Every structure is written in C-alpha cells, then in structure tokens.
Amino acid sequence: MGSVPRGFVLDKEQWLERYASGDLIHDAFDWTEVEVRRHGESAVAIGVQSQQSIVDGRDADGRFRATQFLVKDRGGGGIGDGWRLVGIHLSALAERMP
C-alpha cells in the first residue's frame, strides 16, 4: 500500500469533497466476502474492499477490512430505494505470506 495517512476521520463533507475535487481516484474497486447483519432498520455490512486508487497523486492501492453502517432510507435523498450509508471504517489487511 502506498503512503496514505493512517488513523484519520472524515466527516461527510470531507469524504464527498475528495471525490468532487478529483483528489481520490479509483481505477479498480471490489467489495467481496460481504456479510450483512440486519438490526431492524439498521444494518452492518462487513467485507473486504480491494482497490487500485490514487489519493492526492499518491498510490493508495490496497486491501482493507471494511465495515459499513447503514440505515433504512426514508426518502431523505439516499441512493436507490432502501438503504443509506451513514458510516464506514477501513483497516488495512496485512499482506498474505507465500
């Protein structure tokens, strides 16, 4: 994985700005090994996010354990019909030993 800062927190506006400004570019993105645990009108999705990405012109390729937090969308502007992503946590996965 490239030299990307670790241990930082972004609010919604900061997260979206990285895409709008072009500072974050995904050339390839995959979400696998997903397990969803639903709790009423909330859900937690845990899986592996693999990406080929650039952040602020630096390599940000990697594999991450991803936890997504979702709530039932009640027509407040979420994408699609159903769920709204309200939080995400990523932790870099250790490289696999041969």
C-alpha positions in Angstrom: 0.0 0.0 0.0 1.2 3.5 -0.8 2.0 6.2 1.7 -1.6 7.2 2.7 -2.1 8.7 6.2 -3.5 6.3 8.7 -5.8 6.9 11.6 -7.8 9.8 10.3 -11.5 10.6 10.4 -13.5 12.4 7.7 -17.0 13.9 8.1 -19.5 13.6 5.2 -18.5 16.8 3.5 -14.8 15.9 3.6 -15.5 12.4 2.3 -17.5 13.7 -0.6 -15.0 16.6 -1.4 -12.3 14.0 -2.1 -14.4 12.7 -4.9 -15.6 16.1 -6.2 -12.1 17.6 -6.2 -10.6 14.7 -8.0 -8.1 14.1 -5.1 -9.4 10.5 -4.8 -9.5 8.3 -8.0 -10.4 4.6 -8.1 -9.1 2.8 -11.1 -10.5 -0.5 -9.8 -12.7 -1.3 -6.8 -14.1 -4.5 -5.5 -16.2 -5.4 -2.4 -16.1 -9.1 -1.5 -16.6 -11.6 1.3 -19.6 -9.5 2.4 -21.7 -10.5 5.4 -24.7 -8.3 6.3 -26.2 -8.3 9.8 -29.6 -6.5 9.9 -30.9 -5.0 13.1 -34.4 -3.7 12.4 -34.0 -0.5 10.3 -30.2 -0.6 10.6 -27.6 -2.9 9.2 -23.9 -3.6 9.4 -22.0 -5.0 6.3 -18.6 -6.4 6.9 -16.3 -7.5 4.0 -13.1 -6.9 2.1 -12.5 -3.8 0.0 -9.8 -4.1 -2.7 -8.8 -1.0 -4.6 -6.4 0.4 -7.1 -6.6 4.1 -6.2 -4.7 7.4 -6.1 -5.1 9.9 -3.3 -3.6 13.4 -3.8 -1.4 11.9 -6.5 -0.1 9.1 -4.3 -0.6 5.4 -4.7 -3.4 4.2 -2.4 -3.7 0.6 -3.6 -4.6 -2.0 -1.0 -6.9 -4.4 0.6 -9.0 -3.4 3.6 -11.4 -5.0 6.1 -14.4 -2.7 5.6 -17.3 -2.2 8.0 -20.3 -0.2 6.6 -23.1 1.1 8.7 -26.4 1.6 7.0 -29.9 2.8 8.0 -33.2 2.4 6.2 -33.7 5.3 3.9 -37.0 7.2 4.5 -36.9 9.3 1.3 -34.2 11.7 2.6 -32.0 11.6 -0.5 -30.2 8.3 -0.3 -29.1 6.4 -3.4 -31.7 4.0 -4.7 -34.6 2.6 -2.9 -33.8 1.2 0.5 -30.6 2.0 2.4 -28.3 4.9 3.2 -24.7 4.5 4.1 -24.1 6.5 7.3 -20.6 5.4 8.2 -17.6 3.3 7.1 -14.5 2.0 8.8 -11.5 0.7 6.9 -8.5 -1.2 8.3 -5.6 -2.3 6.0 -5.2 -6.0 5.8 -1.8 -7.5 6.3 -0.1 -8.9 3.2 -0.5 -12.6 2.8 2.6 -14.7 3.4 3.5 -17.1 0.5 
